[in-house]
Amino acid sequence: MSPPRSSTAYLKAATVFALAASTALGPIFAGQAQAIRIFGMRFFESAEEQVQVLDPVNYTLTFEPGTDDEELREALENASQLNQDQEKPVSGDLGLLIKARDDRERLLAALYEKARYGGTVTILINGQDIDSLPPDPSFPDGQAVPVTVRVAPGPAFTLGSVRFEGDAAGLDPATYDLTRGARADSTLIIKAGEQIVVDLKEQSRPLAKITERSVVADHATSTVDVTIRAESGPVAPVGALTVTGTRTVDPNFVRDYSRLNHGRPYSPENIRKAAERLRTLNVFSSVTIVEADQLAPDGTIPMNIQVSEGRHRYFGFGGQVSTTDGLGLQGYWGHRNLFGRAESLRIEGSVDRIGETTDVGGLDYSAGILFAKPGAFGPASTFTASLKAAIVDPDAYNAKTITAAAGAGFELTPEDTVSVGAELSWADIDDAFGSNSYLTAAIPLEYVRDTRDDKLNPTEGYRAMINAKPSYEIEGQTFFSSFETSASAYYAPGSENRFVLAGKLGAGVLVGGDELSDIPATRRFFLGGGGSVRGYSFQEISPRNDDNEETGGRSYVNGSLEVRIAVTDTIGVVPFIDAGSVSTSTAPDFSDIRAGAGIGLRYATPFGPIRLDFAVPLNKYPGGTEYGIYAGIGQSF
């Protein structure tokens, strides 16, 4: 066992290199050997690589929004392409006129969105109103053409009478935020009509539609009267379900896995979930479910699942550098459609602590083969199997392990899943209790309820988990079991989610085994690191013996509290505090509570927020970690 490593920083994944083909991180490729696109963003792009404009015409813009209302001013400035693109030339004099005419429509739409139904927009090009210009205008060459945009917003209109007619007559307008006296934003009226159709369709009426939506403005009273008429159509179940676009994936599997069974009640929500379910298989680059525009003779609604298969084979490698653990490298290869029914196979390996030790035998190694078969025991199930080997050397122990596991997960509802499996693990461990070998059989059981609105960046909902792992250590003939539970919850006051309160609480207990050494160190409890108590290094929080060696514990309790503050649409800051305690007794005794506090930075991307957290221990161990830096993708919990 190597001695405990004292450090002044813990920087995991601070430097990440990722080059992969057909991975979840998206395409990374070079064009013209110069520009590089990563996650859809271009880097090192020269001016010559930008799109060239034919017959370029420059213009100068005078933008007069006609209001001191900051919200309205910002909406108008954002809606105006003339304003947004004023540093870019347009193609020809006619192109400038077309852009101006389009701008007028965009600005009027922006006024209606803010309930300004009496507003006017006037645009002058070279001093002339665009309505008085000829179809093929000609402006002076050699100089920027002056353009003036004048907006007269007028008063904000409010809702007058609101009537729902036809099959929508029984619905309450207030449910759709249409109440007399409220500001009559056009987006609110449009949204109400769309939601009425959704609600009628959720009654298994696939042909529901809006037949009339009228908005009559009274300029004398600055009010609008709204009438929405809907036709629900007949109740119809799901009918014939066809699949198009498959090449190597079995279309019958696609049909079954969608769970849009023939005869099942029609539901837009079920259709949305079916599309999401098929996308998560990672074998399709696109999934679209199209409903027929009329019922079949038997009164059902036919549907077509349109898919486009992506690349099934992929490979990649990555790395991280840490001031405590040196350089780590990982590589993997995978296949997402092994036998034609979205079976996945992944082979992976890693080497860590390069540079932290010069002894090749002292490096950390891991390798694994993972297999998954969706729909193995019905559409709502997944079978998994894995074989993993590792040599690891955290501060608390040195372990060589080989683990074989198999199991199945079942989706009870979209929010509830259960899993059961079997596991056999061999471990040769050098720790505070000396050198011991363990051969352990276990039956992992788990239940999860997840109502979060976004798995990587939740703003509301909760996730609760409870698991049990009855185990038998064969060489020592010892029965023991671990039980763990955790719950995290999220709350965002206000509608813009600028502030999100996030909290997490977890606990675990080990029962059985006469002595702590009867239980493998890999199954004992430790805390510390980016996944539990930040500010401490990985597994640093632990009970210790008389020689100050970490022994691990039989129980733990930990909690975290974060305030996620959006500074801009892409940048956020997160002050947080974590705390935890690990005990040698089965019941937590809280005799040694360790806490860490810090602040994090978040950068929003299409694949989830990039996370960088800095934390300090509030009561560090003598000679222990003084601060920690943690990086990753997605929120910390």
Secondary structure as a PSIPRED ss2 file (coil, helix, strand):
# PSIPRED VFORMAT (PSIPRED V4.0)

   1 M C   1.000  0.000  0.000
   2 S C   1.000  0.000  0.000
   3 P C   1.000  0.000  0.000
   4 P C   1.000  0.000  0.000
   5 R C   1.000  0.000  0.000
   6 S C   1.000  0.000  0.000
   7 S C   1.000  0.000  0.000
   8 T C   1.000  0.000  0.000
   9 A C   1.000  0.000  0.000
  10 Y C   1.000  0.000  0.000
  11 L E   0.000  0.000  1.000
  12 K E   0.000  0.000  1.000
  13 A C   1.000  0.000  0.000
  14 A C   1.000  0.000  0.000
  15 T C   1.000  0.000  0.000
  16 V C   1.000  0.000  0.000
  17 F E   0.000  0.000  1.000
  18 A E   0.000  0.000  1.000
  19 L E   0.000  0.000  1.000
  20 A E   0.000  0.000  1.000
  21 A E   0.000  0.000  1.000
  22 S C   1.000  0.000  0.000
  23 T C   1.000  0.000  0.000
  24 A C   1.000  0.000  0.000
  25 L C   1.000  0.000  0.000
  26 G C   1.000  0.000  0.000
  27 P C   1.000  0.000  0.000
  28 I E   0.000  0.000  1.000
  29 F E   0.000  0.000  1.000
  30 A E   0.000  0.000  1.000
  31 G E   0.000  0.000  1.000
  32 Q C   1.000  0.000  0.000
  33 A C   1.000  0.000  0.000
  34 Q C   1.000  0.000  0.000
  35 A E   0.000  0.000  1.000
  36 I E   0.000  0.000  1.000
  37 R E   0.000  0.000  1.000
  38 I E   0.000  0.000  1.000
  39 F C   1.000  0.000  0.000
  40 G C   1.000  0.000  0.000
  41 M E   0.000  0.000  1.000
  42 R E   0.000  0.000  1.000
  43 F E   0.000  0.000  1.000
  44 F C   1.000  0.000  0.000
  45 E C   1.000  0.000  0.000
  46 S C   1.000  0.000  0.000
  47 A H   0.000  1.000  0.000
  48 E H   0.000  1.000  0.000
  49 E H   0.000  1.000  0.000
  50 Q C   1.000  0.000  0.000
  51 V C   1.000  0.000  0.000
  52 Q C   1.000  0.000  0.000
  53 V C   1.000  0.000  0.000
  54 L C   1.000  0.000  0.000
  55 D C   1.000  0.000  0.000
  56 P E   0.000  0.000  1.000
  57 V E   0.000  0.000  1.000
  58 N C   1.000  0.000  0.000
  59 Y E   0.000  0.000  1.000
  60 T E   0.000  0.000  1.000
  61 L E   0.000  0.000  1.000
  62 T E   0.000  0.000  1.000
  63 F E   0.000  0.000  1.000
  64 E E   0.000  0.000  1.000
  65 P C   1.000  0.000  0.000
  66 G C   1.000  0.000  0.000
  67 T C   1.000  0.000  0.000
  68 D C   1.000  0.000  0.000
  69 D C   1.000  0.000  0.000
  70 E H   0.000  1.000  0.000
  71 E H   0.000  1.000  0.000
  72 L H   0.000  1.000  0.000
  73 R H   0.000  1.000  0.000
  74 E H   0.000  1.000  0.000
  75 A H   0.000  1.000  0.000
  76 L H   0.000  1.000  0.000
  77 E H   0.000  1.000  0.000
  78 N H   0.000  1.000  0.000
  79 A H   0.000  1.000  0.000
  80 S C   1.000  0.000  0.000
  81 Q H   0.000  1.000  0.000
  82 L H   0.000  1.000  0.000
  83 N H   0.000  1.000  0.000
  84 Q H   0.000  1.000  0.000
  85 D C   1.000  0.000  0.000
  86 Q C   1.000  0.000  0.000
  87 E C   1.000  0.000  0.000
  88 K C   1.000  0.000  0.000
  89 P C   1.000  0.000  0.000
  90 V E   0.000  0.000  1.000
  91 S E   0.000  0.000  1.000
  92 G H   0.000  1.000  0.000
  93 D H   0.000  1.000  0.000
  94 L H   0.000  1.000  0.000
  95 G H   0.000  1.000  0.000
  96 L H   0.000  1.000  0.000
  97 L H   0.000  1.000  0.000
  98 I H   0.000  1.000  0.000
  99 K H   0.000  1.000  0.000
 100 A H   0.000  1.000  0.000
 101 R H   0.000  1.000  0.000
 102 D H   0.000  1.000  0.000
 103 D H   0.000  1.000  0.000
 104 R H   0.000  1.000  0.000
 105 E H   0.000  1.000  0.000
 106 R H   0.000  1.000  0.000
 107 L H   0.000  1.000  0.000
 108 L H   0.000  1.000  0.000
 109 A H   0.000  1.000  0.000
 110 A H   0.000  1.000  0.000
 111 L H   0.000  1.000  0.000
 112 Y H   0.000  1.000  0.000
 113 E H   0.000  1.000  0.000
 114 K C   1.000  0.000  0.000
 115 A C   1.000  0.000  0.000
 116 R C   1.000  0.000  0.000
 117 Y C   1.000  0.000  0.000
 118 G C   1.000  0.000  0.000
 119 G C   1.000  0.000  0.000
 120 T E   0.000  0.000  1.000
 121 V E   0.000  0.000  1.000
 122 T E   0.000  0.000  1.000
 123 I E   0.000  0.000  1.000
 124 L E   0.000  0.000  1.000
 125 I E   0.000  0.000  1.000
 126 N C   1.000  0.000  0.000
 127 G C   1.000  0.000  0.000
 128 Q E   0.000  0.000  1.000
 129 D E   0.000  0.000  1.000
 130 I H   0.000  1.000  0.000
 131 D H   0.000  1.000  0.000
 132 S H   0.000  1.000  0.000
 133 L C   1.000  0.000  0.000
 134 P C   1.000  0.000  0.000
 135 P C   1.000  0.000  0.000
 136 D C   1.000  0.000  0.000
 137 P C   1.000  0.000  0.000
 138 S C   1.000  0.000  0.000
 139 F C   1.000  0.000  0.000
 140 P C   1.000  0.000  0.000
 141 D C   1.000  0.000  0.000
 142 G C   1.000  0.000  0.000
 143 Q C   1.000  0.000  0.000
 144 A C   1.000  0.000  0.000
 145 V E   0.000  0.000  1.000
 146 P E   0.000  0.000  1.000
 147 V E   0.000  0.000  1.000
 148 T E   0.000  0.000  1.000
 149 V E   0.000  0.000  1.000
 150 R E   0.000  0.000  1.000
 151 V E   0.000  0.000  1.000
 152 A E   0.000  0.000  1.000
 153 P C   1.000  0.000  0.000
 154 G C   1.000  0.000  0.000
 155 P C   1.000  0.000  0.000
 156 A C   1.000  0.000  0.000
 157 F C   1.000  0.000  0.000
 158 T E   0.000  0.000  1.000
 159 L E   0.000  0.000  1.000
 160 G E   0.000  0.000  1.000
 161 S E   0.000  0.000  1.000
 162 V E   0.000  0.000  1.000
 163 R E   0.000  0.000  1.000
 164 F E   0.000  0.000  1.000
 165 E E   0.000  0.000  1.000
 166 G E   0.000  0.000  1.000
 167 D C   1.000  0.000  0.000
 168 A C   1.000  0.000  0.000
 169 A C   1.000  0.000  0.000
 170 G C   1.000  0.000  0.000
 171 L C   1.000  0.000  0.000
 172 D C   1.000  0.000  0.000
 173 P H   0.000  1.000  0.000
 174 A H   0.000  1.000  0.000
 175 T H   0.000  1.000  0.000
 176 Y H   0.000  1.000  0.000
 177 D C   1.000  0.000  0.000
 178 L C   1.000  0.000  0.000
 179 T C   1.000  0.000  0.000
 180 R C   1.000  0.000  0.000
 181 G C   1.000  0.000  0.000
 182 A C   1.000  0.000  0.000
 183 R E   0.000  0.000  1.000
 184 A C   1.000  0.000  0.000
 185 D C   1.000  0.000  0.000
 186 S H   0.000  1.000  0.000
 187 T H   0.000  1.000  0.000
 188 L H   0.000  1.000  0.000
 189 I H   0.000  1.000  0.000
 190 I H   0.000  1.000  0.000
 191 K H   0.000  1.000  0.000
 192 A H   0.000  1.000  0.000
 193 G H   0.000  1.000  0.000
 194 E H   0.000  1.000  0.000
 195 Q H   0.000  1.000  0.000
 196 I H   0.000  1.000  0.000
 197 V H   0.000  1.000  0.000
 198 V H   0.000  1.000  0.000
 199 D H   0.000  1.000  0.000
 200 L H   0.000  1.000  0.000
 201 K H   0.000  1.000  0.000
 202 E C   1.000  0.000  0.000
 203 Q C   1.000  0.000  0.000
 204 S C   1.000  0.000  0.000
 205 R C   1.000  0.000  0.000
 206 P C   1.000  0.000  0.000
 207 L C   1.000  0.000  0.000
 208 A C   1.000  0.000  0.000
 209 K E   0.000  0.000  1.000
 210 I E   0.000  0.000  1.000
 211 T E   0.000  0.000  1.000
 212 E E   0.000  0.000  1.000
 213 R E   0.000  0.000  1.000
 214 S E   0.000  0.000  1.000
 215 V E   0.000  0.000  1.000
 216 V E   0.000  0.000  1.000
 217 A E   0.000  0.000  1.000
 218 D E   0.000  0.000  1.000
 219 H C   1.000  0.000  0.000
 220 A C   1.000  0.000  0.000
 221 T C   1.000  0.000  0.000
 222 S C   1.000  0.000  0.000
 223 T E   0.000  0.000  1.000
 224 V E   0.000  0.000  1.000
 225 D E   0.000  0.000  1.000
 226 V E   0.000  0.000  1.000
 227 T E   0.000  0.000  1.000
 228 I E   0.000  0.000  1.000
 229 R E   0.000  0.000  1.000
 230 A E   0.000  0.000  1.000
 231 E E   0.000  0.000  1.000
 232 S C   1.000  0.000  0.000
 233 G C   1.000  0.000  0.000
 234 P C   1.000  0.000  0.000
 235 V C   1.000  0.000  0.000
 236 A C   1.000  0.000  0.000
 237 P E   0.000  0.000  1.000
 238 V E   0.000  0.000  1.000
 239 G E   0.000  0.000  1.000
 240 A E   0.000  0.000  1.000
 241 L E   0.000  0.000  1.000
 242 T E   0.000  0.000  1.000
 243 V E   0.000  0.000  1.000
 244 T E   0.000  0.000  1.000
 245 G C   1.000  0.000  0.000
 246 T C   1.000  0.000  0.000
 247 R C   1.000  0.000  0.000
 248 T C   1.000  0.000  0.000
 249 V C   1.000  0.000  0.000
 250 D C   1.000  0.000  0.000
 251 P H   0.000  1.000  0.000
 252 N H   0.000  1.000  0.000
 253 F H   0.000  1.000  0.000
 254 V H   0.000  1.000  0.000
 255 R H   0.000  1.000  0.000
 256 D H   0.000  1.000  0.000
 257 Y H   0.000  1.000  0.000
 258 S H   0.000  1.000  0.000
 259 R C   1.000  0.000  0.000
 260 L C   1.000  0.000  0.000
 261 N C   1.000  0.000  0.000
 262 H C   1.000  0.000  0.000
 263 G C   1.000  0.000  0.000
 264 R C   1.000  0.000  0.000
 265 P E   0.000  0.000  1.000
 266 Y C   1.000  0.000  0.000
 267 S C   1.000  0.000  0.000
 268 P H   0.000  1.000  0.000
 269 E H   0.000  1.000  0.000
 270 N H   0.000  1.000  0.000
 271 I H   0.000  1.000  0.000
 272 R H   0.000  1.000  0.000
 273 K H   0.000  1.000  0.000
 274 A H   0.000  1.000  0.000
 275 A H   0.000  1.000  0.000
 276 E H   0.000  1.000  0.000
 277 R H   0.000  1.000  0.000
 278 L H   0.000  1.000  0.000
 279 R H   0.000  1.000  0.000
 280 T C   1.000  0.000  0.000
 281 L C   1.000  0.000  0.000
 282 N C   1.000  0.000  0.000
 283 V C   1.000  0.000  0.000
 284 F E   0.000  0.000  1.000
 285 S E   0.000  0.000  1.000
 286 S E   0.000  0.000  1.000
 287 V E   0.000  0.000  1.000
 288 T E   0.000  0.000  1.000
 289 I E   0.000  0.000  1.000
 290 V E   0.000  0.000  1.000
 291 E E   0.000  0.000  1.000
 292 A C   1.000  0.000  0.000
 293 D C   1.000  0.000  0.000
 294 Q C   1.000  0.000  0.000
 295 L C   1.000  0.000  0.000
 296 A C   1.000  0.000  0.000
 297 P C   1.000  0.000  0.000
 298 D C   1.000  0.000  0.000
 299 G C   1.000  0.000  0.000
 300 T C   1.000  0.000  0.000
 301 I E   0.000  0.000  1.000
 302 P E   0.000  0.000  1.000
 303 M E   0.000  0.000  1.000
 304 N E   0.000  0.000  1.000
 305 I E   0.000  0.000  1.000
 306 Q E   0.000  0.000  1.000
 307 V E   0.000  0.000  1.000
 308 S E   0.000  0.000  1.000
 309 E E   0.000  0.000  1.000
 310 G C   1.000  0.000  0.000
 311 R C   1.000  0.000  0.000
 312 H C   1.000  0.000  0.000
 313 R E   0.000  0.000  1.000
 314 Y E   0.000  0.000  1.000
 315 F E   0.000  0.000  1.000
 316 G E   0.000  0.000  1.000
 317 F E   0.000  0.000  1.000
 318 G E   0.000  0.000  1.000
 319 G E   0.000  0.000  1.000
 320 Q E   0.000  0.000  1.000
 321 V E   0.000  0.000  1.000
 322 S E   0.000  0.000  1.000
 323 T C   1.000  0.000  0.000
 324 T C   1.000  0.000  0.000
 325 D C   1.000  0.000  0.000
 326 G E   0.000  0.000  1.000
 327 L E   0.000  0.000  1.000
 328 G E   0.000  0.000  1.000
 329 L E   0.000  0.000  1.000
 330 Q E   0.000  0.000  1.000
 331 G E   0.000  0.000  1.000
 332 Y E   0.000  0.000  1.000
 333 W E   0.000  0.000  1.000
 334 G E   0.000  0.000  1.000
 335 H E   0.000  0.000  1.000
 336 R C   1.000  0.000  0.000
 337 N C   1.000  0.000  0.000
 338 L C   1.000  0.000  0.000
 339 F C   1.000  0.000  0.000
 340 G C   1.000  0.000  0.000
 341 R C   1.000  0.000  0.000
 342 A C   1.000  0.000  0.000
 343 E C   1.000  0.000  0.000
 344 S E   0.000  0.000  1.000
 345 L E   0.000  0.000  1.000
 346 R E   0.000  0.000  1.000
 347 I E   0.000  0.000  1.000
 348 E E   0.000  0.000  1.000
 349 G E   0.000  0.000  1.000
 350 S E   0.000  0.000  1.000
 351 V E   0.000  0.000  1.000
 352 D E   0.000  0.000  1.000
 353 R E   0.000  0.000  1.000
 354 I E   0.000  0.000  1.000
 355 G C   1.000  0.000  0.000
 356 E C   1.000  0.000  0.000
 357 T E   0.000  0.000  1.000
 358 T C   1.000  0.000  0.000
 359 D C   1.000  0.000  0.000
 360 V H   0.000  1.000  0.000
 361 G H   0.000  1.000  0.000
 362 G H   0.000  1.000  0.000
 363 L C   1.000  0.000  0.000
 364 D E   0.000  0.000  1.000
 365 Y E   0.000  0.000  1.000
 366 S E   0.000  0.000  1.000
 367 A E   0.000  0.000  1.000
 368 G E   0.000  0.000  1.000
 369 I E   0.000  0.000  1.000
 370 L E   0.000  0.000  1.000
 371 F E   0.000  0.000  1.000
 372 A E   0.000  0.000  1.000
 373 K E   0.000  0.000  1.000
 374 P E   0.000  0.000  1.000
 375 G C   1.000  0.000  0.000
 376 A C   1.000  0.000  0.000
 377 F C   1.000  0.000  0.000
 378 G C   1.000  0.000  0.000
 379 P C   1.000  0.000  0.000
 380 A C   1.000  0.000  0.000
 381 S E   0.000  0.000  1.000
 382 T E   0.000  0.000  1.000
 383 F E   0.000  0.000  1.000
 384 T E   0.000  0.000  1.000
 385 A E   0.000  0.000  1.000
 386 S E   0.000  0.000  1.000
 387 L E   0.000  0.000  1.000
 388 K E   0.000  0.000  1.000
 389 A E   0.000  0.000  1.000
 390 A E   0.000  0.000  1.000
 391 I E   0.000  0.000  1.000
 392 V E   0.000  0.000  1.000
 393 D C   1.000  0.000  0.000
 394 P C   1.000  0.000  0.000
 395 D C   1.000  0.000  0.000
 396 A C   1.000  0.000  0.000
 397 Y C   1.000  0.000  0.000
 398 N E   0.000  0.000  1.000
 399 A E   0.000  0.000  1.000
 400 K E   0.000  0.000  1.000
 401 T E   0.000  0.000  1.000
 402 I E   0.000  0.000  1.000
 403 T E   0.000  0.000  1.000
 404 A E   0.000  0.000  1.000
 405 A E   0.000  0.000  1.000
 406 A E   0.000  0.000  1.000
 407 G E   0.000  0.000  1.000
 408 A E   0.000  0.000  1.000
 409 G E   0.000  0.000  1.000
 410 F E   0.000  0.000  1.000
 411 E E   0.000  0.000  1.000
 412 L C   1.000  0.000  0.000
 413 T C   1.000  0.000  0.000
 414 P C   1.000  0.000  0.000
 415 E C   1.000  0.000  0.000
 416 D E   0.000  0.000  1.000
 417 T E   0.000  0.000  1.000
 418 V E   0.000  0.000  1.000
 419 S E   0.000  0.000  1.000
 420 V E   0.000  0.000  1.000
 421 G E   0.000  0.000  1.000
 422 A E   0.000  0.000  1.000
 423 E E   0.000  0.000  1.000
 424 L E   0.000  0.000  1.000
 425 S E   0.000  0.000  1.000
 426 W E   0.000  0.000  1.000
 427 A E   0.000  0.000  1.000
 428 D E   0.000  0.000  1.000
 429 I E   0.000  0.000  1.000
 430 D E   0.000  0.000  1.000
 431 D E   0.000  0.000  1.000
 432 A C   1.000  0.000  0.000
 433 F C   1.000  0.000  0.000
 434 G E   0.000  0.000  1.000
 435 S E   0.000  0.000  1.000
 436 N E   0.000  0.000  1.000
 437 S E   0.000  0.000  1.000
 438 Y E   0.000  0.000  1.000
 439 L E   0.000  0.000  1.000
 440 T E   0.000  0.000  1.000
 441 A E   0.000  0.000  1.000
 442 A E   0.000  0.000  1.000
 443 I C   1.000  0.000  0.000
 444 P C   1.000  0.000  0.000
 445 L E   0.000  0.000  1.000
 446 E E   0.000  0.000  1.000
 447 Y E   0.000  0.000  1.000
 448 V E   0.000  0.000  1.000
 449 R E   0.000  0.000  1.000
 450 D E   0.000  0.000  1.000
 451 T C   1.000  0.000  0.000
 452 R C   1.000  0.000  0.000
 453 D C   1.000  0.000  0.000
 454 D C   1.000  0.000  0.000
 455 K C   1.000  0.000  0.000
 456 L C   1.000  0.000  0.000
 457 N C   1.000  0.000  0.000
 458 P C   1.000  0.000  0.000
 459 T C   1.000  0.000  0.000
 460 E C   1.000  0.000  0.000
 461 G E   0.000  0.000  1.000
 462 Y E   0.000  0.000  1.000
 463 R E   0.000  0.000  1.000
 464 A E   0.000  0.000  1.000
 465 M E   0.000  0.000  1.000
 466 I E   0.000  0.000  1.000
 467 N E   0.000  0.000  1.000
 468 A E   0.000  0.000  1.000
 469 K E   0.000  0.000  1.000
 470 P E   0.000  0.000  1.000
 471 S E   0.000  0.000  1.000
 472 Y E   0.000  0.000  1.000
 473 E E   0.000  0.000  1.000
 474 I C   1.000  0.000  0.000
 475 E C   1.000  0.000  0.000
 476 G C   1.000  0.000  0.000
 477 Q C   1.000  0.000  0.000
 478 T E   0.000  0.000  1.000
 479 F E   0.000  0.000  1.000
 480 F E   0.000  0.000  1.000
 481 S E   0.000  0.000  1.000
 482 S E   0.000  0.000  1.000
 483 F E   0.000  0.000  1.000
 484 E E   0.000  0.000  1.000
 485 T E   0.000  0.000  1.000
 486 S E   0.000  0.000  1.000
 487 A E   0.000  0.000  1.000
 488 S E   0.000  0.000  1.000
 489 A E   0.000  0.000  1.000
 490 Y E   0.000  0.000  1.000
 491 Y E   0.000  0.000  1.000
 492 A C   1.000  0.000  0.000
 493 P C   1.000  0.000  0.000
 494 G C   1.000  0.000  0.000
 495 S C   1.000  0.000  0.000
 496 E C   1.000  0.000  0.000
 497 N C   1.000  0.000  0.000
 498 R C   1.000  0.000  0.000
 499 F E   0.000  0.000  1.000
 500 V E   0.000  0.000  1.000
 501 L E   0.000  0.000  1.000
 502 A E   0.000  0.000  1.000
 503 G E   0.000  0.000  1.000
 504 K E   0.000  0.000  1.000
 505 L E   0.000  0.000  1.000
 506 G E   0.000  0.000  1.000
 507 A E   0.000  0.000  1.000
 508 G E   0.000  0.000  1.000
 509 V E   0.000  0.000  1.000
 510 L E   0.000  0.000  1.000
 511 V E   0.000  0.000  1.000
 512 G E   0.000  0.000  1.000
 513 G C   1.000  0.000  0.000
 514 D C   1.000  0.000  0.000
 515 E C   1.000  0.000  0.000
 516 L H   0.000  1.000  0.000
 517 S H   0.000  1.000  0.000
 518 D H   0.000  1.000  0.000
 519 I C   1.000  0.000  0.000
 520 P C   1.000  0.000  0.000
 521 A H   0.000  1.000  0.000
 522 T H   0.000  1.000  0.000
 523 R H   0.000  1.000  0.000
 524 R C   1.000  0.000  0.000
 525 F E   0.000  0.000  1.000
 526 F C   1.000  0.000  0.000
 527 L E   0.000  0.000  1.000
 528 G C   1.000  0.000  0.000
 529 G C   1.000  0.000  0.000
 530 G C   1.000  0.000  0.000
 531 G C   1.000  0.000  0.000
 532 S C   1.000  0.000  0.000
 533 V C   1.000  0.000  0.000
 534 R C   1.000  0.000  0.000
 535 G C   1.000  0.000  0.000
 536 Y C   1.000  0.000  0.000
 537 S C   1.000  0.000  0.000
 538 F C   1.000  0.000  0.000
 539 Q C   1.000  0.000  0.000
 540 E C   1.000  0.000  0.000
 541 I E   0.000  0.000  1.000
 542 S C   1.000  0.000  0.000
 543 P C   1.000  0.000  0.000
 544 R E   0.000  0.000  1.000
 545 N C   1.000  0.000  0.000
 546 D C   1.000  0.000  0.000
 547 D C   1.000  0.000  0.000
 548 N C   1.000  0.000  0.000
 549 E C   1.000  0.000  0.000
 550 E E   0.000  0.000  1.000
 551 T C   1.000  0.000  0.000
 552 G C   1.000  0.000  0.000
 553 G E   0.000  0.000  1.000
 554 R C   1.000  0.000  0.000
 555 S E   0.000  0.000  1.000
 556 Y E   0.000  0.000  1.000
 557 V E   0.000  0.000  1.000
 558 N E   0.000  0.000  1.000
 559 G E   0.000  0.000  1.000
 560 S E   0.000  0.000  1.000
 561 L E   0.000  0.000  1.000
 562 E E   0.000  0.000  1.000
 563 V E   0.000  0.000  1.000
 564 R E   0.000  0.000  1.000
 565 I E   0.000  0.000  1.000
 566 A E   0.000  0.000  1.000
 567 V C   1.000  0.000  0.000
 568 T C   1.000  0.000  0.000
 569 D C   1.000  0.000  0.000
 570 T C   1.000  0.000  0.000
 571 I E   0.000  0.000  1.000
 572 G E   0.000  0.000  1.000
 573 V E   0.000  0.000  1.000
 574 V E   0.000  0.000  1.000
 575 P E   0.000  0.000  1.000
 576 F E   0.000  0.000  1.000
 577 I E   0.000  0.000  1.000
 578 D E   0.000  0.000  1.000
 579 A E   0.000  0.000  1.000
 580 G E   0.000  0.000  1.000
 581 S E   0.000  0.000  1.000
 582 V E   0.000  0.000  1.000
 583 S E   0.000  0.000  1.000
 584 T C   1.000  0.000  0.000
 585 S C   1.000  0.000  0.000
 586 T C   1.000  0.000  0.000
 587 A C   1.000  0.000  0.000
 588 P C   1.000  0.000  0.000
 589 D C   1.000  0.000  0.000
 590 F C   1.000  0.000  0.000
 591 S C   1.000  0.000  0.000
 592 D C   1.000  0.000  0.000
 593 I E   0.000  0.000  1.000
 594 R E   0.000  0.000  1.000
 595 A E   0.000  0.000  1.000
 596 G E   0.000  0.000  1.000
 597 A E   0.000  0.000  1.000
 598 G E   0.000  0.000  1.000
 599 I E   0.000  0.000  1.000
 600 G E   0.000  0.000  1.000
 601 L E   0.000  0.000  1.000
 602 R E   0.000  0.000  1.000
 603 Y E   0.000  0.000  1.000
 604 A C   1.000  0.000  0.000
 605 T C   1.000  0.000  0.000
 606 P C   1.000  0.000  0.000
 607 F C   1.000  0.000  0.000
 608 G C   1.000  0.000  0.000
 609 P C   1.000  0.000  0.000
 610 I E   0.000  0.000  1.000
 611 R E   0.000  0.000  1.000
 612 L E   0.000  0.000  1.000
 613 D E   0.000  0.000  1.000
 614 F E   0.000  0.000  1.000
 615 A E   0.000  0.000  1.000
 616 V E   0.000  0.000  1.000
 617 P E   0.000  0.000  1.000
 618 L C   1.000  0.000  0.000
 619 N C   1.000  0.000  0.000
 620 K C   1.000  0.000  0.000
 621 Y C   1.000  0.000  0.000
 622 P C   1.000  0.000  0.000
 623 G C   1.000  0.000  0.000
 624 G C   1.000  0.000  0.000
 625 T C   1.000  0.000  0.000
 626 E C   1.000  0.000  0.000
 627 Y C   1.000  0.000  0.000
 628 G E   0.000  0.000  1.000
 629 I E   0.000  0.000  1.000
 630 Y E   0.000  0.000  1.000
 631 A E   0.000  0.000  1.000
 632 G E   0.000  0.000  1.000
 633 I E   0.000  0.000  1.000
 634 G C   1.000  0.000  0.000
 635 Q C   1.000  0.000  0.000
 636 S C   1.000  0.000  0.000
 637 F C   1.000  0.000  0.000
